[in-house]
């Protein structure tokens, strides 16, 4: 999952070298914290949150196939 989000995020932003993902594993779910440059945050969120919603849908679909639960959060 981490590689999938990293690939998508780097394709969307102007500063791909500043994209970082931190994985926090819990008992029932995994949280992926996405950190991008301040100027690129709007590009990841998108108009009315459409892009981040699409990323979350893709990750949820991929993790459902693996019988896991994954959440994506944007960290400032």
HTML snippet that shows the backbone in 3Dmol.js (N, CA, C, O; Angstrom):
<script src="https://3Dmol.org/build/3Dmol-min.js"></script>
<div id="view" style="width:600px;height:400px;position:relative"></div>
<script>
const pdb = `
ATOM      1  N   UNK A   1       0.822  -1.200   0.000  1.00  0.00           N
ATOM      2  CA  UNK A   1       0.000   0.000   0.000  1.00  0.00           C
ATOM      3  C   UNK A   1       0.862   1.259   0.000  1.00  0.00           C
ATOM      4  O   UNK A   1       0.558   2.246  -0.670  1.00  0.00           O
ATOM      5  N   UNK A   2       1.933   1.196   0.761  1.00  0.00           N
ATOM      6  CA  UNK A   2       2.812   2.359   0.893  1.00  0.00           C
ATOM      7  C   UNK A   2       3.384   2.757  -0.471  1.00  0.00           C
ATOM      8  O   UNK A   2       3.442   3.942  -0.800  1.00  0.00           O
ATOM      9  N   UNK A   3       3.800   1.779  -1.248  1.00  0.00           N
ATOM     10  CA  UNK A   3       4.361   2.055  -2.565  1.00  0.00           C
ATOM     11  C   UNK A   3       3.321   2.615  -3.523  1.00  0.00           C
ATOM     12  O   UNK A   3       3.631   3.471  -4.352  1.00  0.00           O
ATOM     13  N   UNK A   4       2.100   2.136  -3.411  1.00  0.00           N
ATOM     14  CA  UNK A   4       1.007   2.608  -4.259  1.00  0.00           C
ATOM     15  C   UNK A   4       0.734   4.089  -4.016  1.00  0.00           C
ATOM     16  O   UNK A   4       0.630   4.868  -4.964  1.00  0.00           O
ATOM     17  N   UNK A   5       0.618   4.474  -2.754  1.00  0.00           N
ATOM     18  CA  UNK A   5       0.359   5.884  -2.429  1.00  0.00           C
ATOM     19  C   UNK A   5       1.537   6.756  -2.817  1.00  0.00           C
ATOM     20  O   UNK A   5       1.354   7.867  -3.316  1.00  0.00           O
ATOM     21  N   UNK A   6       2.741   6.262  -2.592  1.00  0.00           N
ATOM     22  CA  UNK A   6       3.939   7.019  -2.947  1.00  0.00           C
ATOM     23  C   UNK A   6       3.981   7.289  -4.451  1.00  0.00           C
ATOM     24  O   UNK A   6       4.320   8.393  -4.876  1.00  0.00           O
ATOM     25  N   UNK A   7       3.642   6.292  -5.248  1.00  0.00           N
ATOM     26  CA  UNK A   7       3.630   6.443  -6.699  1.00  0.00           C
ATOM     27  C   UNK A   7       2.589   7.479  -7.138  1.00  0.00           C
ATOM     28  O   UNK A   7       2.878   8.339  -7.970  1.00  0.00           O
ATOM     29  N   UNK A   8       1.394   7.392  -6.583  1.00  0.00           N
ATOM     30  CA  UNK A   8       0.317   8.316  -6.952  1.00  0.00           C
ATOM     31  C   UNK A   8       0.654   9.737  -6.520  1.00  0.00           C
ATOM     32  O   UNK A   8       0.485  10.678  -7.296  1.00  0.00           O
ATOM     33  N   UNK A   9       1.129   9.899  -5.290  1.00  0.00           N
ATOM     34  CA  UNK A   9       1.418  11.226  -4.754  1.00  0.00           C
ATOM     35  C   UNK A   9       2.550  11.906  -5.521  1.00  0.00           C
ATOM     36  O   UNK A   9       2.471  13.100  -5.809  1.00  0.00           O
ATOM     37  N   UNK A  10       3.595  11.162  -5.851  1.00  0.00           N
ATOM     38  CA  UNK A  10       4.720  11.757  -6.585  1.00  0.00           C
ATOM     39  C   UNK A  10       4.308  12.204  -7.981  1.00  0.00           C
ATOM     40  O   UNK A  10       4.873  13.159  -8.515  1.00  0.00           O
ATOM     41  N   UNK A  11       3.340  11.534  -8.574  1.00  0.00           N
ATOM     42  CA  UNK A  11       2.864  11.909  -9.901  1.00  0.00           C
ATOM     43  C   UNK A  11       2.033  13.190  -9.864  1.00  0.00           C
ATOM     44  O   UNK A  11       1.929  13.883 -10.877  1.00  0.00           O
ATOM     45  N   UNK A  12       1.445  13.513  -8.719  1.00  0.00           N
ATOM     46  CA  UNK A  12       0.542  14.659  -8.620  1.00  0.00           C
ATOM     47  C   UNK A  12       1.223  15.971  -8.216  1.00  0.00           C
ATOM     48  O   UNK A  12       0.738  17.045  -8.570  1.00  0.00           O
ATOM     49  N   UNK A  13       2.327  15.903  -7.487  1.00  0.00           N
ATOM     50  CA  UNK A  13       2.911  17.102  -6.889  1.00  0.00           C
ATOM     51  C   UNK A  13       4.042  17.679  -7.735  1.00  0.00           C
ATOM     52  O   UNK A  13       4.566  17.024  -8.636  1.00  0.00           O
ATOM     53  N   UNK A  14       4.406  18.932  -7.419  1.00  0.00           N
ATOM     54  CA  UNK A  14       5.530  19.595  -8.094  1.00  0.00           C
ATOM     55  C   UNK A  14       6.874  19.231  -7.467  1.00  0.00           C
ATOM     56  O   UNK A  14       7.904  19.264  -8.140  1.00  0.00           O
ATOM     57  N   UNK A  15       6.867  18.883  -6.177  1.00  0.00           N
ATOM     58  CA  UNK A  15       8.097  18.544  -5.460  1.00  0.00           C
ATOM     59  C   UNK A  15       8.041  17.078  -4.998  1.00  0.00           C
ATOM     60  O   UNK A  15       7.791  16.818  -3.821  1.00  0.00           O
ATOM     61  N   UNK A  16       8.269  16.124  -5.904  1.00  0.00           N
ATOM     62  CA  UNK A  16       8.129  14.714  -5.530  1.00  0.00           C
ATOM     63  C   UNK A  16       9.163  14.244  -4.510  1.00  0.00           C
ATOM     64  O   UNK A  16       8.944  13.245  -3.825  1.00  0.00           O
ATOM     65  N   UNK A  17      10.284  14.953  -4.402  1.00  0.00           N
ATOM     66  CA  UNK A  17      11.302  14.542  -3.440  1.00  0.00           C
ATOM     67  C   UNK A  17      10.894  14.819  -1.993  1.00  0.00           C
ATOM     68  O   UNK A  17      11.505  14.281  -1.069  1.00  0.00           O
ATOM     69  N   UNK A  18       9.873  15.649  -1.782  1.00  0.00           N
ATOM     70  CA  UNK A  18       9.415  15.973  -0.441  1.00  0.00           C
ATOM     71  C   UNK A  18       8.219  15.124   0.012  1.00  0.00           C
ATOM     72  O   UNK A  18       7.655  15.368   1.078  1.00  0.00           O
ATOM     73  N   UNK A  19       7.840  14.142  -0.784  1.00  0.00           N
ATOM     74  CA  UNK A  19       6.732  13.259  -0.417  1.00  0.00           C
ATOM     75  C   UNK A  19       7.256  12.209   0.551  1.00  0.00           C
ATOM     76  O   UNK A  19       8.231  11.516   0.262  1.00  0.00           O
ATOM     77  N   UNK A  20       6.601  12.097   1.704  1.00  0.00           N
ATOM     78  CA  UNK A  20       6.982  11.109   2.712  1.00  0.00           C
ATOM     79  C   UNK A  20       5.737  10.368   3.176  1.00  0.00           C
ATOM     80  O   UNK A  20       4.655  10.947   3.269  1.00  0.00           O
ATOM     81  N   UNK A  21       5.901   9.088   3.465  1.00  0.00           N
ATOM     82  CA  UNK A  21       4.794   8.281   3.973  1.00  0.00           C
ATOM     83  C   UNK A  21       5.273   7.551   5.218  1.00  0.00           C
ATOM     84  O   UNK A  21       6.305   6.880   5.206  1.00  0.00           O
ATOM     85  N   UNK A  22       4.504   7.694   6.295  1.00  0.00           N
ATOM     86  CA  UNK A  22       4.791   7.014   7.540  1.00  0.00           C
ATOM     87  C   UNK A  22       3.678   6.007   7.792  1.00  0.00           C
ATOM     88  O   UNK A  22       2.497   6.350   7.738  1.00  0.00           O
ATOM     89  N   UNK A  23       4.056   4.774   8.066  1.00  0.00           N
ATOM     90  CA  UNK A  23       3.075   3.716   8.271  1.00  0.00           C
ATOM     91  C   UNK A  23       2.957   3.405   9.762  1.00  0.00           C
ATOM     92  O   UNK A  23       3.937   3.051  10.418  1.00  0.00           O
ATOM     93  N   UNK A  24       1.742   3.545  10.279  1.00  0.00           N
ATOM     94  CA  UNK A  24       1.464   3.240  11.682  1.00  0.00           C
ATOM     95  C   UNK A  24       0.546   2.022  11.716  1.00  0.00           C
ATOM     96  O   UNK A  24      -0.624   2.098  11.340  1.00  0.00           O
ATOM     97  N   UNK A  25       1.086   0.916  12.168  1.00  0.00           N
ATOM     98  CA  UNK A  25       0.325  -0.334  12.175  1.00  0.00           C
ATOM     99  C   UNK A  25      -0.366  -0.510  13.513  1.00  0.00           C
ATOM    100  O   UNK A  25       0.260  -0.383  14.566  1.00  0.00           O
ATOM    101  N   UNK A  26      -1.646  -0.799  13.471  1.00  0.00           N
ATOM    102  CA  UNK A  26      -2.426  -1.107  14.658  1.00  0.00           C
ATOM    103  C   UNK A  26      -2.848  -2.560  14.641  1.00  0.00           C
ATOM    104  O   UNK A  26      -2.437  -3.324  13.767  1.00  0.00           O
ATOM    105  N   UNK A  27      -3.670  -2.944  15.606  1.00  0.00           N
ATOM    106  CA  UNK A  27      -4.125  -4.332  15.666  1.00  0.00           C
ATOM    107  C   UNK A  27      -5.083  -4.676  14.536  1.00  0.00           C
ATOM    108  O   UNK A  27      -4.969  -5.736  13.919  1.00  0.00           O
ATOM    109  N   UNK A  28      -6.027  -3.782  14.265  1.00  0.00           N
ATOM    110  CA  UNK A  28      -7.044  -4.074  13.257  1.00  0.00           C
ATOM    111  C   UNK A  28      -6.854  -3.305  11.955  1.00  0.00           C
ATOM    112  O   UNK A  28      -7.367  -3.716  10.914  1.00  0.00           O
ATOM    113  N   UNK A  29      -6.121  -2.195  12.001  1.00  0.00           N
ATOM    114  CA  UNK A  29      -5.973  -1.389  10.795  1.00  0.00           C
ATOM    115  C   UNK A  29      -4.587  -0.755  10.736  1.00  0.00           C
ATOM    116  O   UNK A  29      -3.830  -0.759  11.706  1.00  0.00           O
ATOM    117  N   UNK A  30      -4.291  -0.218   9.575  1.00  0.00           N
ATOM    118  CA  UNK A  30      -3.036   0.472   9.334  1.00  0.00           C
ATOM    119  C   UNK A  30      -3.354   1.892   8.907  1.00  0.00           C
ATOM    120  O   UNK A  30      -4.248   2.116   8.091  1.00  0.00           O
ATOM    121  N   UNK A  31      -2.622   2.851   9.458  1.00  0.00           N
ATOM    122  CA  UNK A  31      -2.790   4.249   9.073  1.00  0.00           C
ATOM    123  C   UNK A  31      -1.550   4.667   8.296  1.00  0.00           C
ATOM    124  O   UNK A  31      -0.423   4.500   8.763  1.00  0.00           O
ATOM    125  N   UNK A  32      -1.772   5.207   7.118  1.00  0.00           N
ATOM    126  CA  UNK A  32      -0.684   5.728   6.303  1.00  0.00           C
ATOM    127  C   UNK A  32      -0.754   7.251   6.349  1.00  0.00           C
ATOM    128  O   UNK A  32      -1.724   7.853   5.890  1.00  0.00           O
ATOM    129  N   UNK A  33       0.285   7.862   6.907  1.00  0.00           N
ATOM    130  CA  UNK A  33       0.340   9.317   7.032  1.00  0.00           C
ATOM    131  C   UNK A  33       1.139   9.879   5.863  1.00  0.00           C
ATOM    132  O   UNK A  33       2.325   9.588   5.714  1.00  0.00           O
ATOM    133  N   UNK A  34       0.489  10.675   5.049  1.00  0.00           N
ATOM    134  CA  UNK A  34       1.089  11.252   3.854  1.00  0.00           C
ATOM    135  C   UNK A  34       1.519  12.680   4.144  1.00  0.00           C
ATOM    136  O   UNK A  34       0.712  13.501   4.576  1.00  0.00           O
ATOM    137  N   UNK A  35       2.790  12.975   3.906  1.00  0.00           N
ATOM    138  CA  UNK A  35       3.316  14.319   4.140  1.00  0.00           C
ATOM    139  C   UNK A  35       3.898  14.837   2.832  1.00  0.00           C
ATOM    140  O   UNK A  35       4.750  14.190   2.222  1.00  0.00           O
ATOM    141  N   UNK A  36       3.428  16.020   2.402  1.00  0.00           N
ATOM    142  CA  UNK A  36       3.914  16.656   1.183  1.00  0.00           C
ATOM    143  C   UNK A  36       4.314  18.092   1.508  1.00  0.00           C
ATOM    144  O   UNK A  36       4.066  18.577   2.611  1.00  0.00           O
ATOM    145  N   UNK A  37       4.929  18.764   0.552  1.00  0.00           N
ATOM    146  CA  UNK A  37       5.319  20.153   0.733  1.00  0.00           C
ATOM    147  C   UNK A  37       4.077  21.021   0.923  1.00  0.00           C
ATOM    148  O   UNK A  37       2.995  20.690   0.439  1.00  0.00           O
ATOM    149  N   UNK A  38       4.244  22.112   1.619  1.00  0.00           N
ATOM    150  CA  UNK A  38       3.130  23.025   1.912  1.00  0.00           C
ATOM    151  C   UNK A  38       2.441  23.485   0.626  1.00  0.00           C
ATOM    152  O   UNK A  38       1.214  23.575   0.572  1.00  0.00           O
ATOM    153  N   UNK A  39       3.226  23.772  -0.398  1.00  0.00           N
ATOM    154  CA  UNK A  39       2.656  24.271  -1.655  1.00  0.00           C
ATOM    155  C   UNK A  39       1.926  23.181  -2.441  1.00  0.00           C
ATOM    156  O   UNK A  39       1.115  23.492  -3.313  1.00  0.00           O
ATOM    157  N   UNK A  40       2.201  21.920  -2.148  1.00  0.00           N
ATOM    158  CA  UNK A  40       1.584  20.805  -2.875  1.00  0.00           C
ATOM    159  C   UNK A  40       0.375  20.214  -2.168  1.00  0.00           C
ATOM    160  O   UNK A  40      -0.285  19.329  -2.714  1.00  0.00           O
ATOM    161  N   UNK A  41       0.078  20.678  -0.984  1.00  0.00           N
ATOM    162  CA  UNK A  41      -1.017  20.091  -0.208  1.00  0.00           C
ATOM    163  C   UNK A  41      -2.352  20.224  -0.935  1.00  0.00           C
ATOM    164  O   UNK A  41      -3.164  19.299  -0.908  1.00  0.00           O
ATOM    165  N   UNK A  42      -2.586  21.356  -1.580  1.00  0.00           N
ATOM    166  CA  UNK A  42      -3.834  21.562  -2.317  1.00  0.00           C
ATOM    167  C   UNK A  42      -3.979  20.618  -3.501  1.00  0.00           C
ATOM    168  O   UNK A  42      -5.090  20.228  -3.859  1.00  0.00           O
ATOM    169  N   UNK A  43      -2.858  20.252  -4.103  1.00  0.00           N
ATOM    170  CA  UNK A  43      -2.911  19.335  -5.240  1.00  0.00           C
ATOM    171  C   UNK A  43      -3.271  17.918  -4.799  1.00  0.00           C
ATOM    172  O   UNK A  43      -3.926  17.182  -5.537  1.00  0.00           O
ATOM    173  N   UNK A  44      -2.849  17.547  -3.618  1.00  0.00           N
ATOM    174  CA  UNK A  44      -3.185  16.216  -3.098  1.00  0.00           C
ATOM    175  C   UNK A  44      -4.646  16.178  -2.644  1.00  0.00           C
ATOM    176  O   UNK A  44      -5.339  15.182  -2.851  1.00  0.00           O
ATOM    177  N   UNK A  45      -5.109  17.266  -2.025  1.00  0.00           N
ATOM    178  CA  UNK A  45      -6.491  17.302  -1.538  1.00  0.00           C
ATOM    179  C   UNK A  45      -7.457  17.447  -2.709  1.00  0.00           C
ATOM    180  O   UNK A  45      -8.459  16.737  -2.778  1.00  0.00           O
ATOM    181  N   UNK A  46      -7.164  18.354  -3.621  1.00  0.00           N
ATOM    182  CA  UNK A  46      -8.017  18.547  -4.781  1.00  0.00           C
ATOM    183  C   UNK A  46      -9.234  19.392  -4.475  1.00  0.00           C
ATOM    184  O   UNK A  46      -9.509  19.723  -3.322  1.00  0.00           O
ATOM    185  N   UNK A  47      -9.949  19.732  -5.514  1.00  0.00           N
ATOM    186  CA  UNK A  47     -11.160  20.546  -5.363  1.00  0.00           C
ATOM    187  C   UNK A  47     -12.216  19.743  -4.619  1.00  0.00           C
ATOM    188  O   UNK A  47     -12.597  18.649  -5.036  1.00  0.00           O
ATOM    189  N   UNK A  48     -12.679  20.306  -3.512  1.00  0.00           N
ATOM    190  CA  UNK A  48     -13.674  19.674  -2.635  1.00  0.00           C
ATOM    191  C   UNK A  48     -13.215  18.302  -2.125  1.00  0.00           C
ATOM    192  O   UNK A  48     -14.045  17.461  -1.781  1.00  0.00           O
ATOM    193  N   UNK A  49     -11.903  18.075  -2.076  1.00  0.00           N
ATOM    194  CA  UNK A  49     -11.376  16.817  -1.544  1.00  0.00           C
ATOM    195  C   UNK A  49     -11.508  15.635  -2.477  1.00  0.00           C
ATOM    196  O   UNK A  49     -11.423  14.491  -2.030  1.00  0.00           O
ATOM    197  N   UNK A  50     -11.709  15.873  -3.740  1.00  0.00           N
ATOM    198  CA  UNK A  50     -11.962  14.774  -4.677  1.00  0.00           C
ATOM    199  C   UNK A  50     -10.756  13.870  -4.884  1.00  0.00           C
ATOM    200  O   UNK A  50     -10.906  12.652  -4.982  1.00  0.00           O
ATOM    201  N   UNK A  51      -9.559  14.454  -4.954  1.00  0.00           N
ATOM    202  CA  UNK A  51      -8.373  13.638  -5.229  1.00  0.00           C
ATOM    203  C   UNK A  51      -8.032  12.752  -4.039  1.00  0.00           C
ATOM    204  O   UNK A  51      -7.752  11.567  -4.219  1.00  0.00           O
ATOM    205  N   UNK A  52      -8.049  13.301  -2.826  1.00  0.00           N
ATOM    206  CA  UNK A  52      -7.742  12.476  -1.653  1.00  0.00           C
ATOM    207  C   UNK A  52      -8.816  11.416  -1.447  1.00  0.00           C
ATOM    208  O   UNK A  52      -8.515  10.315  -0.985  1.00  0.00           O
ATOM    209  N   UNK A  53     -10.056  11.730  -1.780  1.00  0.00           N
ATOM    210  CA  UNK A  53     -11.117  10.713  -1.691  1.00  0.00           C
ATOM    211  C   UNK A  53     -10.845   9.576  -2.667  1.00  0.00           C
ATOM    212  O   UNK A  53     -11.035   8.407  -2.334  1.00  0.00           O
ATOM    213  N   UNK A  54     -10.401   9.920  -3.875  1.00  0.00           N
ATOM    214  CA  UNK A  54     -10.096   8.898  -4.878  1.00  0.00           C
ATOM    215  C   UNK A  54      -8.917   8.038  -4.435  1.00  0.00           C
ATOM    216  O   UNK A  54      -8.927   6.822  -4.626  1.00  0.00           O
ATOM    217  N   UNK A  55      -7.901   8.665  -3.843  1.00  0.00           N
ATOM    218  CA  UNK A  55      -6.758   7.910  -3.337  1.00  0.00           C
ATOM    219  C   UNK A  55      -7.210   6.952  -2.240  1.00  0.00           C
ATOM    220  O   UNK A  55      -6.790   5.795  -2.203  1.00  0.00           O
ATOM    221  N   UNK A  56      -8.065   7.439  -1.352  1.00  0.00           N
ATOM    222  CA  UNK A  56      -8.563   6.583  -0.262  1.00  0.00           C
ATOM    223  C   UNK A  56      -9.387   5.413  -0.794  1.00  0.00           C
ATOM    224  O   UNK A  56      -9.300   4.305  -0.265  1.00  0.00           O
ATOM    225  N   UNK A  57     -10.179   5.649  -1.827  1.00  0.00           N
ATOM    226  CA  UNK A  57     -10.982   4.578  -2.424  1.00  0.00           C
ATOM    227  C   UNK A  57     -10.077   3.513  -3.043  1.00  0.00           C
ATOM    228  O   UNK A  57     -10.323   2.318  -2.881  1.00  0.00           O
ATOM    229  N   UNK A  58      -9.039   3.941  -3.745  1.00  0.00           N
ATOM    230  CA  UNK A  58      -8.104   3.001  -4.356  1.00  0.00           C
ATOM    231  C   UNK A  58      -7.409   2.162  -3.293  1.00  0.00           C
ATOM    232  O   UNK A  58      -7.291   0.944  -3.433  1.00  0.00           O
ATOM    233  N   UNK A  59      -6.947   2.819  -2.224  1.00  0.00           N
ATOM    234  CA  UNK A  59      -6.246   2.108  -1.152  1.00  0.00           C
ATOM    235  C   UNK A  59      -7.189   1.154  -0.427  1.00  0.00           C
ATOM    236  O   UNK A  59      -6.805   0.029  -0.107  1.00  0.00           O
ATOM    237  N   UNK A  60      -8.417   1.594  -0.166  1.00  0.00           N
ATOM    238  CA  UNK A  60      -9.379   0.720   0.502  1.00  0.00           C
ATOM    239  C   UNK A  60      -9.712  -0.498  -0.347  1.00  0.00           C
ATOM    240  O   UNK A  60      -9.855  -1.602   0.179  1.00  0.00           O
ATOM    241  N   UNK A  61      -9.835  -0.307  -1.639  1.00  0.00           N
ATOM    242  CA  UNK A  61     -10.125  -1.429  -2.532  1.00  0.00           C
ATOM    243  C   UNK A  61      -8.971  -2.422  -2.570  1.00  0.00           C
ATOM    244  O   UNK A  61      -9.179  -3.634  -2.523  1.00  0.00           O
ATOM    245  N   UNK A  62      -7.756  -1.896  -2.654  1.00  0.00           N
ATOM    246  CA  UNK A  62      -6.584  -2.766  -2.703  1.00  0.00           C
ATOM    247  C   UNK A  62      -6.383  -3.502  -1.377  1.00  0.00           C
ATOM    248  O   UNK A  62      -6.010  -4.675  -1.369  1.00  0.00           O
ATOM    249  N   UNK A  63      -6.628  -2.823  -0.264  1.00  0.00           N
ATOM    250  CA  UNK A  63      -6.438  -3.473   1.034  1.00  0.00           C
ATOM    251  C   UNK A  63      -7.560  -4.465   1.344  1.00  0.00           C
ATOM    252  O   UNK A  63      -7.351  -5.421   2.091  1.00  0.00           O
ATOM    253  N   UNK A  64      -8.741  -4.246   0.777  1.00  0.00           N
ATOM    254  CA  UNK A  64      -9.845  -5.186   0.984  1.00  0.00           C
ATOM    255  C   UNK A  64      -9.529  -6.541   0.356  1.00  0.00           C
ATOM    256  O   UNK A  64      -9.937  -7.580   0.876  1.00  0.00           O
ATOM    257  N   UNK A  65      -8.817  -6.527  -0.742  1.00  0.00           N
ATOM    258  CA  UNK A  65      -8.413  -7.785  -1.373  1.00  0.00           C
ATOM    259  C   UNK A  65      -7.470  -8.575  -0.482  1.00  0.00           C
ATOM    260  O   UNK A  65      -7.420  -9.803  -0.548  1.00  0.00           O
ATOM    261  N   UNK A  66      -6.714  -7.854   0.361  1.00  0.00           N
ATOM    262  CA  UNK A  66      -5.768  -8.496   1.272  1.00  0.00           C
ATOM    263  C   UNK A  66      -6.375  -8.749   2.644  1.00  0.00           C
ATOM    264  O   UNK A  66      -5.672  -9.162   3.567  1.00  0.00           O
ATOM    265  N   UNK A  67      -7.688  -8.501   2.787  1.00  0.00           N
ATOM    266  CA  UNK A  67      -8.402  -8.644   4.060  1.00  0.00           C
ATOM    267  C   UNK A  67      -7.802  -7.788   5.156  1.00  0.00           C
ATOM    268  O   UNK A  67      -7.671  -8.227   6.299  1.00  0.00           O
ATOM    269  N   UNK A  68      -7.437  -6.563   4.807  1.00  0.00           N
ATOM    270  CA  UNK A  68      -6.899  -5.596   5.774  1.00  0.00           C
ATOM    271  C   UNK A  68      -7.668  -4.303   5.651  1.00  0.00           C
ATOM    272  O   UNK A  68      -8.412  -4.096   4.692  1.00  0.00           O
ATOM    273  N   UNK A  69      -7.485  -3.426   6.636  1.00  0.00           N
ATOM    274  CA  UNK A  69      -8.128  -2.123   6.624  1.00  0.00           C
ATOM    275  C   UNK A  69      -7.032  -1.058   6.685  1.00  0.00           C
ATOM    276  O   UNK A  69      -6.172  -1.093   7.565  1.00  0.00           O
ATOM    277  N   UNK A  70      -7.070  -0.115   5.745  1.00  0.00           N
ATOM    278  CA  UNK A  70      -6.034   0.910   5.657  1.00  0.00           C
ATOM    279  C   UNK A  70      -6.688   2.278   5.527  1.00  0.00           C
ATOM    280  O   UNK A  70      -7.626   2.457   4.750  1.00  0.00           O
ATOM    281  N   UNK A  71      -6.187   3.237   6.291  1.00  0.00           N
ATOM    282  CA  UNK A  71      -6.654   4.615   6.225  1.00  0.00           C
ATOM    283  C   UNK A  71      -5.507   5.502   5.762  1.00  0.00           C
ATOM    284  O   UNK A  71      -4.350   5.262   6.106  1.00  0.00           O
ATOM    285  N   UNK A  72      -5.830   6.523   4.984  1.00  0.00           N
ATOM    286  CA  UNK A  72      -4.849   7.493   4.518  1.00  0.00           C
ATOM    287  C   UNK A  72      -5.166   8.842   5.128  1.00  0.00           C
ATOM    288  O   UNK A  72      -6.297   9.321   5.044  1.00  0.00           O
ATOM    289  N   UNK A  73      -4.155   9.459   5.749  1.00  0.00           N
ATOM    290  CA  UNK A  73      -4.317  10.776   6.345  1.00  0.00           C
ATOM    291  C   UNK A  73      -3.223  11.696   5.830  1.00  0.00           C
ATOM    292  O   UNK A  73      -2.103  11.260   5.565  1.00  0.00           O
ATOM    293  N   UNK A  74      -3.560  12.979   5.689  1.00  0.00           N
ATOM    294  CA  UNK A  74      -2.565  13.970   5.294  1.00  0.00           C
ATOM    295  C   UNK A  74      -2.060  14.648   6.556  1.00  0.00           C
ATOM    296  O   UNK A  74      -2.844  15.153   7.359  1.00  0.00           O
ATOM    297  N   UNK A  75      -0.749  14.653   6.722  1.00  0.00           N
ATOM    298  CA  UNK A  75      -0.112  15.221   7.902  1.00  0.00           C
ATOM    299  C   UNK A  75       0.525  16.543   7.521  1.00  0.00           C
ATOM    300  O   UNK A  75       1.145  16.668   6.465  1.00  0.00           O
ATOM    301  N   UNK A  76       0.365  17.531   8.396  1.00  0.00           N
ATOM    302  CA  UNK A  76       0.974  18.832   8.126  1.00  0.00           C
ATOM    303  C   UNK A  76       2.406  18.874   8.584  1.00  0.00           C
ATOM    304  O   UNK A  76       3.073  19.898   8.434  1.00  0.00           O
TER     305      UNK A  76
END
`;
const viewer = $3Dmol.createViewer("view");
viewer.addModel(pdb, "pdb");
viewer.setStyle({}, {cartoon: {color: "spectrum"}});
viewer.zoomTo();
viewer.render();
</script>
